[in-house]
Amino acid sequence: MNYREQLSTRCPCCSKFRHSIVNCPYVHLIRRPENVIHRHIRSIPNERSKHFRSKQTKENTLEINHKARATLRKLRREYVIKASKKLKEENNDDNANSNSNKNG
């Protein structure tokens, strides 16, 4: 294709009259070494965010479980002691009432 034919035809890719699709810079990648080198030489600052750890400490669940069991054992003992005292008092009252009814 000569120069006059190139002027009359339009490039289908970029719609310019200066070249045909065979020579179009949008279709054919032409790397310039200066640009490639410059792109890799300059450093991009790496912005890192500070990671804040929580101040919360881990709980020892096994220890908490043992403490809860010990507390429950203590409550059960106190309950049994109170219930046994109440039963003894009721038995003493029943015995006293039955003795007074026999005497009376």
PAKOLFI-330868 format. One record per residue (C-alpha): residue number from 0; x, z negated, y negated. Coordinates in nm, 3 decimals, always signed. Layout:
PAKOLFI-330868
<NUM, <X, Z, Y>> ...
end
This chain:
PAKOLFI-330868
<0, <+0.000, +0.000, +0.000>> <1, <+0.145, +0.096, -0.332>> <2, <+0.126, -0.096, -0.657>> <3, <-0.173, +0.100, -0.796>> <4, <-0.374, +0.036, -0.482>> <5, <-0.294, -0.334, -0.500>> <6, <-0.425, -0.352, -0.857>> <7, <-0.757, -0.202, -0.757>> <8, <-0.811, -0.418, -0.449>> <9, <-0.887, -0.785, -0.462>> <10, <-0.744, -1.047, -0.227>> <11, <-1.035, -1.175, -0.015>> <12, <-0.887, -1.522, +0.010>> <13, <-0.806, -1.615, -0.350>> <14, <-0.981, -1.332, -0.540>> <15, <-0.674, -1.225, -0.733>> <16, <-0.571, -0.862, -0.795>> <17, <-0.194, -0.911, -0.785>> <18, <-0.156, -0.909, -0.408>> <19, <-0.331, -0.838, -0.083>> <20, <-0.416, -1.086, +0.192>> <21, <-0.088, -1.005, +0.365>> <22, <+0.106, -1.160, +0.075>> <23, <-0.143, -1.429, -0.027>> <24, <+0.021, -1.772, -0.086>> <25, <-0.298, -1.950, +0.020>> <26, <-0.286, -1.798, +0.367>> <27, <+0.091, -1.802, +0.422>> <28, <+0.264, -2.131, +0.363>> <29, <+0.592, -2.096, +0.179>> <30, <+0.778, -2.424, +0.159>> <31, <+1.021, -2.484, -0.117>> <32, <+1.309, -2.701, +0.001>> <33, <+1.337, -2.877, -0.336>> <34, <+0.976, -2.997, -0.318>> <35, <+1.010, -3.114, +0.041>> <36, <+1.330, -3.307, -0.034>> <37, <+1.186, -3.457, -0.350>> <38, <+0.874, -3.569, -0.166>> <39, <+1.078, -3.759, +0.093>> <40, <+1.342, -3.902, -0.141>> <41, <+1.115, -4.096, -0.373>> <42, <+0.983, -4.418, -0.234>> <43, <+0.626, -4.529, -0.263>> <44, <+0.598, -4.902, -0.329>> <45, <+0.450, -5.087, -0.036>> <46, <+0.206, -5.341, -0.172>> <47, <+0.146, -5.621, +0.071>> <48, <-0.112, -5.887, +0.032>> <49, <-0.026, -6.249, +0.091>> <50, <-0.193, -6.383, +0.404>> <51, <-0.333, -6.731, +0.357>> <52, <-0.367, -6.937, +0.669>> <53, <-0.646, -7.189, +0.686>> <54, <-0.548, -7.552, +0.650>> <55, <-0.789, -7.644, +0.928>> <56, <-0.615, -7.790, +1.230>> <57, <-0.719, -7.730, +1.585>> <58, <-0.918, -8.000, +1.756>> <59, <-0.823, -8.136, +2.094>> <60, <-1.156, -8.092, +2.269>> <61, <-1.042, -8.269, +2.584>> <62, <-0.959, -8.581, +2.383>> <63, <-1.292, -8.563, +2.201>> <64, <-1.468, -8.531, +2.537>> <65, <-1.291, -8.843, +2.671>> <66, <-1.381, -9.043, +2.359>> <67, <-1.746, -8.939, +2.384>> <68, <-1.758, -9.039, +2.753>> <69, <-1.600, -9.377, +2.676>> <70, <-1.853, -9.439, +2.399>> <71, <-2.142, -9.347, +2.629>> <72, <-2.010, -9.581, +2.901>> <73, <-1.994, -9.863, +2.649>> <74, <-2.351, -9.795, +2.532>> <75, <-2.477, -9.787, +2.892>> <76, <-2.310, -10.123, +2.968>> <77, <-2.462, -10.280, +2.657>> <78, <-2.803, -10.141, +2.751>> <79, <-2.777, -10.273, +3.108>> <80, <-2.670, -10.617, +2.982>> <81, <-2.961, -10.632, +2.736>> <82, <-3.207, -10.513, +3.001>> <83, <-3.083, -10.768, +3.256>> <84, <-3.109, -11.051, +2.999>> <85, <-3.463, -10.943, +2.917>> <86, <-3.556, -10.937, +3.288>> <87, <-3.408, -11.286, +3.338>> <88, <-3.606, -11.418, +3.040>> <89, <-3.927, -11.263, +3.174>> <90, <-3.861, -11.407, +3.519>> <91, <-3.794, -11.751, +3.366>> <92, <-4.115, -11.727, +3.162>> <93, <-4.312, -11.621, +3.472>> <94, <-4.163, -11.907, +3.672>> <95, <-4.243, -12.156, +3.396>> <96, <-4.602, -12.027, +3.370>> <97, <-4.652, -12.038, +3.748>> <98, <-4.511, -12.394, +3.762>> <99, <-4.742, -12.510, +3.481>> <100, <-5.045, -12.351, +3.652>> <101, <-4.961, -12.531, +3.979>> <102, <-4.924, -12.864, +3.802>> <103, <-5.232, -12.828, +3.592>> 
end
